[in-house]
């Protein structure tokens, strides 16, 4: 139904347009309002009255509306400044045709207005008549206020303060487009999962899962707008999709549906609902700003969704110890039996079942069920730590093993040297961000790595067996026992 806002002649043209846009928002299914599930198309745009003239507010804008915006800055307009919730601001900007970007530090995200999926690309719709355009520089921003958190892109601050944030390496900039064919606009919020390698590596996929879980958690609580779509966009997004990842996304999709009564749409070229004939467009799209986003509550949301999806009952007393075996001919243990004995003779391991296996052929739900039953998960640094460690309950511990020397990703930060026996095994920041019980052990070496000057290349690609340094690993076991 058309909505109108009658303006007095004394109202200035610029204020008139802002009130027009506000009127258009007032009845639409946006933040904190009832979602009517209607497709947002130009045919159903609201008609408003500006200075006595009937005028349709559209994304490509009539010249009359553009004239009102000329020489005006929306940020200086009193009504815009009064919008305390950033999503009210973003949806208003989108409604008025602005192609802008906004950093959302509360959810470690960056938002883009008026984004469309066209074939295998994403374009920000910015017609010639658009009053304001941010030049497609989505991931370029200055200082923002971040809450206290442990990130690996800058030191822990100890408190919330203004910190210079470099663009996250997987943040996606979107080219501008003056025209978009066959537009299909959908009201509400769209979440973009832009983590590269997430379709190959479940550890990278876990980063996307946590961001989506945080958006869902806040949307269910009414803090974020209703989620309508999830765009999946990473380095290999147009080729295939990882079944482990898609099962996790479907688990979160069902979790969202059970709590809101709405089922958001998963868009990925590997799924049957994908079509190059329609350009799916969204007024506001958010993507994550940091490597690990969220809180322990976020991790609980994803864990709860996975448990429900796989019909897992949380055990009150986890009774298994898993030592993950790496597939292929790399990263095999030279002293695997000694590693098992070191663990199983500890007090916390008494009465537990030891499981040693590779997870390569296990389904998503088989892995979720196994990890829910674990008292201790032992694995070398790799995808499974973050990808499956999330399913370990708060009664279990994740133990990550890495080389005792600095290795390839650390060469740029420090010289090759001994690392502390207990500390960051590679995913400590993931554990701190999600609240997972975690112990990193720097205890792995090779027979030809007798000293730091002998260390060369990427240890993960070597075929000669890894040796667990017993004395260093005992320190990690001492720390693990503290959890029990």
For each residue, the residues with C-beta under 8 A, 3 or more apart:
1:
2: 46 47
3: 23 24 26 27 46 47 48
4: 23 47 48 49
5: 19 20 22 23 48 49
6: 49
7: 11 16 19 49 50 51 52
8: 11
9: 51 52
10:
11: 7 8 15 16 19 51
12: 15 16
13: 16 17 50 51 67 68
14: 17 18 68 69 72 77
15: 11 12 18 19 77
16: 7 11 12 13 19 20 50 51 68
17: 13 14 20 21 50 65 68 69 96
18: 14 15 21 22 74 77 79 80
19: 5 7 11 15 16 22 23 79
20: 5 16 17 23 24 48 50 55 57
21: 17 18 24 25 57 92 95 96
22: 5 18 19 25 26 79 92
23: 3 4 5 19 20 26 27 46 48
24: 3 20 21 27 28 45 46 48 57 95
25: 21 22 28 30 88 91 92 95
26: 3 22 23
27: 3 23 24 46
28: 24 25 33 46 95 187
29: 33 34 35 36 37 38 187 188 226
30: 25 33 87 88 91 187 188 225
31: 85 87 88 91 224 225
32: 222 225
33: 28 29 30
34: 29
35: 29 187 188 226 262
36: 29 187
37: 29 187 262
38: 29 44 187
39: 44 184 185 186 187
40: 44 185 186 187 283
41: 44 45 183 184 185
42: 45 58 59 60 183 185
43:
44: 38 39 40 41
45: 24 41 42 56 57 58
46: 2 3 23 24 27 28 56 57
47: 2 3 4 54 55 56
48: 3 4 5 20 23 24 54 55 56 57
49: 4 5 6 7 52 53 54 55
50: 7 13 16 17 20 53 55 64 68
51: 7 9 11 13 16
52: 7 9 49
53: 49 50 64
54: 47 48 49
55: 20 47 48 49 50 62 64 65
56: 45 46 47 48 62
57: 20 21 24 45 46 48 61 65 95 96
58: 42 45 61 62 97
59: 42 97 114 125 127 185
60: 42 97 127 129
61: 57 58 65 66 97 127 129 130 131
62: 55 56 58 65 66 129
63: 66 67 129
64: 50 53 55 67 68
65: 17 55 57 61 62 68 69 96 97 129 131
66: 61 62 63 69 70 129 131
67: 13 63 64 70
68: 13 14 16 17 50 64 65 72
69: 14 17 65 66 72 96 131 132
70: 66 67 131
71:
72: 14 68 69 76 77 131
73: 76 77
74: 18 77 80 93 96 98 132
75: 80 81
76: 72 73 81
77: 14 15 18 72 73 74 80 81
78: 81 82
79: 18 19 22 82 83
80: 18 74 75 77 83 89 92
81: 75 76 77 78
82: 78 79
83: 79 80 86 88 89 92
84: 88
85: 31 88 89
86: 83 89 90 102 104 111
87: 30 31 90 91 111 189 224 225 284
88: 25 30 31 83 84 85 91 92
89: 80 83 85 86 92 93 102
90: 86 87 93 94 100 102 111 113 283 284
91: 25 30 31 87 88 94 95 225 283 284
92: 21 22 25 80 83 88 89 95 96
93: 74 89 90 96 98 100 113 132
94: 90 91 97 98 113 114 283 284
95: 21 24 25 28 57 91 92 283
96: 17 21 57 65 69 74 92 93 131
97: 58 59 60 61 65 94 114 127 129 130 131
98: 74 93 94 113 114 130 131 132 133
99: 113 114 124 125 126 130 132 133 134 176
100: 90 93 112 113 132 133 134
101: 110 111 112 113 134 137 138 141
102: 86 89 90 110 111
103: 109 110 111 141 144 289
104: 86 107 108 109 110 111 286 289
105: 108 144 145 146 147 289
106: 147
107: 104 214 215 218 224 286 293
108: 104 105 146 211 288 289 290 293 294
109: 103 104 211 215 286 287 288 289 293
110: 101 102 103 104 138 139 141 171 286 287 289
111: 86 87 90 101 102 103 104 284 285 286
112: 100 101 115 124 138 174 284 285 286 287
113: 90 93 94 98 99 100 101 124 283 284 285
114: 59 94 97 98 99 124 125 126 281 282 283
115: 112 122 123 124 125 174 190 192 281 282 285
116: 122 123 124 125 177 180 183 279 280 281 282
117: 121 122 231 267 279 280 281
118: 121 122 123 177 180 181 279
119: 276
120: 237 238 269 276
121: 117 118 175
122: 115 116 117 118 172 174 192 231 233
123: 115 116 118 174 175 176 177 180
124: 99 112 113 114 115 116 136 138 174 175 176 177
125: 59 99 114 115 116 177 180 183 281
126: 99 114 130 133 136 176 177 178
127: 59 60 61 97 130 178 179
128: 178
129: 60 61 62 63 65 66 97
130: 61 97 98 99 126 127 133
131: 61 65 66 69 70 72 96 97 98
132: 69 74 93 98 99 100
133: 98 99 100 126 130 136 176
134: 99 100 101 137 138
135: 176
136: 124 126 133 173 174 175 176
137: 101 134 140 173
138: 101 110 112 124 134 171 172 173 174 287
139: 110 167 168 171 172 173
140: 137 167 173
141: 101 103 110 144 165 167
142: 164
143: 162 163 164 165
144: 103 105 141 162 163 165
145: 105 160 161 162 163
146: 105 108 149 157 160 161 163 165
147: 105 106 160
148: 156 157 158 159 160
149: 146 156 432 433
150: 156 428 429 432 433
151: 154 156 290 291 292 429 433
152: 291 429
153: 165 166 168 290 291
154: 151 157 163 164 165
155:
156: 148 149 150 151
157: 146 148 154 160 161 163
158: 148
159: 148
160: 145 146 147 148 157
161: 145 146 157
162: 143 144 145
163: 143 144 145 146 154 157
164: 142 143 154
165: 141 143 144 146 153 154 289
166: 153
167: 139 140 141 171
168: 139 153 171 288 289 290 291
169:
170: 194 195 196 234
171: 110 138 139 167 168 194 287 288 289
172: 122 138 139 192 194 233 287
173: 136 137 138 139 140
174: 112 115 122 123 124 136 138
175: 121 123 124 136
176: 99 123 124 126 133 135 136
177: 116 118 123 124 125 126 180
178: 126 127 128
179: 127
180: 116 118 123 125 177 183 279 281
181: 118 279
182: 277 278 279
183: 41 42 116 125 180 279 281
184: 39 41 278 279 280 281
185: 39 40 41 42 59 281 282 283
186: 39 40 190 228 229 265 280 281 282
187: 28 29 30 35 36 37 38 39 40 228 283
188: 29 30 35 225 226 227 228 229
189: 87 215 219 224 225 226 227 228 282 284 285 286
190: 115 186 227 228 229 230 231 282 284 285 286
191: 211 212 215 227 229 230 231 285 286 287
192: 115 122 172 230 231 233 285 286 287
193: 198 208 211 212 230 231 232 233 234 287
194: 170 171 172 208 233 234 287 288
195: 170 198 204 205 207 208 234 288
196: 170 204 234 235
197: 200 201 204 234 235 236
198: 193 195 201 204 205 207 208 234 242 245
199: 205 234 235 236 237 239 240 241 242 245
200: 197 204 236 242
201: 197 198 204 205 383 387
202: 205 206 242 244 245 383 384 386 387 388
203: 206 207 382 383 384 385 386 387 427
204: 195 196 197 198 200 201 207 208 234 383
205: 195 198 199 201 202 208 209 242 244 245 248 387
206: 202 203 209 210 386 387 390 430
207: 195 198 203 204 210 211 288 291 292 293 386
208: 193 194 195 198 204 205 211 212 234 245 288
209: 205 206 212 213 245 248 249 252 302 390
210: 206 207 213 214 292 293 294 298 299 302 390 433 434
211: 108 109 191 193 207 208 214 215 288 293 294
212: 191 193 208 209 215 216 230 249 252
213: 209 210 216 217 252 294 298 299 301 302 305
214: 107 210 211 217 218 293 294 295 298 301
215: 107 109 189 191 211 212 218 219 224 227 286
216: 212 213 219 220 227 252 255 256 301
217: 213 214 220 221 294 297 298 301
218: 107 214 215 221 223 224
219: 189 215 216 222 223 224 225 226 227 256 260
220: 216 217 256 259 260
221: 217 218
222: 32 219
223: 218 219
224: 31 87 107 189 215 218 219 227
225: 30 31 32 87 91 188 189 219 284
226: 29 35 188 189 219 260 262
227: 188 189 190 191 215 216 219 224 230 256 262 264
228: 186 187 188 189 190 262 264 265 282
229: 186 188 190 191 264 265 266 267 280 282
230: 190 191 192 193 212 227 249 253 264 265 266 267
231: 117 122 190 191 192 193 267 282 285
232: 193 237 241 249 266 267 268
233: 122 172 192 193 194 237
234: 170 193 194 195 196 197 198 199 204 208 237
235: 196 197 199
236: 197 199 200 239 240
237: 120 199 232 233 234 241 268 269
238: 120 269
239: 199 236 269 270
240: 199 236 270
241: 199 232 237 245 246 268 270 271
242: 198 199 200 202 205 245 246
243: 246 247 363 364
244: 202 205 247 248 364 367 387
245: 198 199 202 205 208 209 241 242 248 249
246: 241 242 243 249 250 266 268 270 271
247: 243 244 250 251 309 363 364 365
248: 205 209 244 245 251 252 302 306 364
249: 209 212 230 232 245 246 252 253 266
250: 246 247 253 254 266 309
251: 247 248 254 255 302 305 306 308 309 310
252: 209 212 213 216 248 249 255 256 302 305
253: 230 249 250 256 257 263 264 266
254: 250 251 257 258 305 308 309
255: 216 251 252 258 259 301 304 305 308 309
256: 216 219 220 227 252 253 259 260 262 263 264
257: 253 254 260 261 262 263 264
258: 254 255 308
259: 220 255 256
260: 219 220 226 256 257
261: 257
262: 35 37 226 227 228 256 257
263: 253 256 257
264: 227 228 229 230 253 256 257
265: 186 228 229 230 273
266: 229 230 232 246 249 250 253 271 273
267: 117 229 230 231 232 271 273 274 280
268: 232 237 241 246 271 274
269: 120 237 238 239 274
270: 239 240 241 246 274
271: 241 246 266 267 268 274
272:
273: 265 266 267
274: 267 268 269 270 271
275: 278
276: 119 120
277: 182
278: 182 184 275
279: 116 117 118 180 181 182 183 184
280: 116 117 184 186 229 267
281: 114 115 116 117 125 180 183 184 185 186
282: 114 115 116 185 186 189 190 228 229 231 285
283: 40 90 91 94 95 113 114 185 187
284: 87 90 91 94 111 112 113 189 190 225
285: 111 112 113 115 189 190 191 192 231 282
286: 104 107 109 110 111 112 189 190 191 192 215
287: 109 110 112 138 171 172 191 192 193 194
288: 108 109 168 171 194 195 207 208 211 293
289: 103 104 105 108 109 110 165 168 171 293
290: 108 151 153 168 293
291: 151 152 153 168 207 429
292: 151 207 210 429 430 433 434
293: 107 108 109 207 210 211 214 288 289 290 298 433
294: 108 210 211 213 214 217 297 298 299 433 434
295: 214 298 299 433 434 435
296: 299 300 434 435
297: 217 294 300 301
298: 210 213 214 217 293 294 295 301 302 434
299: 210 213 294 295 296 302 303 390 434 435 436
300: 296 297 303 304
301: 213 214 216 217 255 297 298 304 305
302: 209 210 213 248 251 252 298 299 305 306 390
303: 299 300 306 307 390 391 393
304: 255 300 301 307 308
305: 213 251 252 254 255 301 302 308 309
306: 248 251 302 303 309 310 312 368 390 391
307: 303 304 310 312 313 314 368 372 391
308: 251 254 255 258 304 305 311 312
309: 247 250 251 254 255 305 306 365 368
310: 251 306 307 364 365 368 369
311: 308 365
312: 306 307 308 365 368 369 372
313: 307
314: 307 372 393
315: 318 319 372 373 393 395
316: 395
317: 395
318: 315 372 373 374 375 393 395 396
319: 315 351 352 353 373 375
320: 352 353 354 355 370 373 374 375
321: 343 344 349 352 353 354 355 374 375 376 378
322: 355 356 357 370 371 374 376 377 378
323: 336 339 340 343 354 355 356 378 379
324: 356 357 358 359 377 378 379 380 384
325: 332 356 357 358
326: 330 331 332 358 380 382
327: 358 360
328: 331
329: 332 463
330: 326 460 461 462 463
331: 326 328 380 382 460 462 466
332: 325 326 329 336 465 466
333: 336 339 465 466 467 468
334: 447 465 466 467
335: 338 339 467 468 470
336: 323 332 333 339 340 356
337: 340 341
338: 335 341 342 468 470
339: 323 333 335 336 342 343 378 468 473
340: 323 336 337 343 344 354 356
341: 337 338 344 345
342: 338 339 345 346 468 470 473 474 477
343: 321 323 339 340 346 349 354 376 378 477
344: 321 340 341 349 352 354
345: 341 342 349
346: 342 343 349 350 477 480 481
347: 350 481 484
348: 375 376 480 481 483 484
349: 321 343 344 345 346 352 354 375 376
350: 346 347
351: 319
352: 319 320 321 344 349 375 376
353: 319 320 321
354: 320 321 323 340 343 344 349
355: 320 321 322 323 370
356: 322 323 324 325 336 340
357: 322 324 325
358: 324 325 326 327 361
359: 324 362 367 384 388
360: 327
361: 358
362: 359 366 367 370
363: 243 247 366 367
364: 243 244 247 248 310 367 368
365: 247 309 310 311 312 368 369
366: 362 363 369 370
367: 244 359 362 363 364 370 371 388 391
368: 306 307 309 310 312 364 365 371 372 391
369: 310 312 365 366 372 373
370: 320 322 355 362 366 367 373 374
371: 322 367 368 374 377 388 389 391 392
372: 307 312 314 315 318 368 369 391 392 393
373: 315 318 319 320 369 370
374: 318 320 321 322 370 371 377 392 393 396
375: 318 319 320 321 348 349 352 395 396 397 484
376: 321 322 343 348 349 352 396 397 399 480
377: 322 324 371 374 388 389 392 396 397 398 399
378: 321 322 323 324 339 343 399 401
379: 323 324 382 384 385 389 398 399 400 401
380: 324 326 331 400 401 402 444 466
381: 385 400 401 402 425 426 427 460
382: 203 326 331 379 385 460
383: 201 202 203 204 386 387
384: 202 203 324 359 379 387 388 389
385: 203 379 381 382 388 389 398 400 425 426 427 430
386: 202 203 206 207 383 389 390 427 430
387: 201 202 203 205 206 244 383 384 390
388: 202 359 367 371 377 384 385 391 392
389: 371 377 379 384 385 386 392 398 427 430 431 436 438
390: 206 209 210 299 302 303 306 386 387 434 436
391: 303 306 307 367 368 371 372 388
392: 371 372 374 377 388 389 396 397 398 436 437
393: 303 314 315 318 372 374 396
394: 435 437
395: 315 316 317 318 375
396: 318 374 375 376 377 392 393 437
397: 375 376 377 392 437 438 439 480 483
398: 377 379 385 389 392 427 431 436 437 438 439
399: 376 377 378 379 438 439 440 441 476 480
400: 379 380 381 385 425 426 427 438 439 440 441
401: 378 379 380 381 425 441 443 444 468 473
402: 380 381 407 419 425 426 440 441 442 444
403: 406 407 419 442 444 445 449 455 459
404: 418 419 421 442 443 444 445 469 472
405: 416 417 418 419 445 449 452 455
406: 403 410 411 413 414 415 416 417 419 452 455
407: 402 403 410 411 455 458 459
408: 411 457 458 459
409: 412
410: 406 407 413 414
411: 406 407 408 414 416
412: 409
413: 406 410
414: 406 410 411 417
415: 406 452
416: 405 406 411 452 453 455
417: 405 406 414 452
418: 404 405 442 452
419: 402 403 404 405 406 423 442
420: 423 442
421: 404 441 442 443 472 475 476
422: 439 440 441 442 475 476 479
423: 419 420 428 440 442
424: 427 428 429 440
425: 381 385 400 401 402 428 440 441 442
426: 381 385 400 402 440
427: 203 381 385 386 389 398 400 424 430 431 438 440
428: 150 423 424 425 431 432 438 440
429: 150 151 152 291 292 424 432 433
430: 206 292 385 386 389 427 433 434 436
431: 389 398 427 428 434 435 436 437 438
432: 149 150 428 429 435 438
433: 149 150 151 210 292 293 294 295 429 430
434: 210 292 294 295 296 298 299 390 430 431
435: 295 296 299 394 431 432
436: 299 389 390 392 398 430 431
437: 392 394 396 397 398 431 483
438: 389 397 398 399 400 427 428 431 432
439: 397 398 399 400 422 476 479 480 483
440: 399 400 402 422 423 424 425 426 427 428 476
441: 399 400 401 402 421 422 425 472 473 475 476
442: 402 403 404 418 419 420 421 422 423 425 472
443: 401 404 421 468 469 472 473 476
444: 380 401 402 403 404 459 466 467 468 469
445: 403 404 405 449 466 467 469
446: 449 459 462 464 465 466 467
447: 334 464 465 467
448: 454 464
449: 403 405 445 446 454 455
450: 454
451: 454
452: 405 406 415 416 417 418 455
453: 416
454: 448 449 450 451
455: 403 405 406 407 416 449 452
456:
457: 408 461 462
458: 407 408 461 462
459: 403 407 408 444 446 462 466
460: 330 331 381 382
461: 330 457 458
462: 330 331 446 457 458 459
463: 329 330
464: 446 447 448
465: 332 333 334 446 447
466: 331 332 333 334 380 444 445 446 459
467: 333 334 335 444 445 446 447
468: 333 335 338 339 342 401 443 444 473
469: 404 443 444 445 472 473
470: 335 338 342 473 474
471: 474 475
472: 404 421 441 442 443 469 475 476
473: 339 342 401 441 443 468 469 470 476 477
474: 342 470 471 477 478
475: 421 422 441 471 472 478 479
476: 399 421 422 439 440 441 443 472 473 479 480
477: 342 343 346 473 474 480 481
478: 474 475 481 482
479: 422 439 475 476 482
480: 346 348 376 397 399 439 476 477 483 484
481: 346 347 348 477 478 484
482: 478 479
483: 348 397 437 439 480
484: 347 348 375 480 481
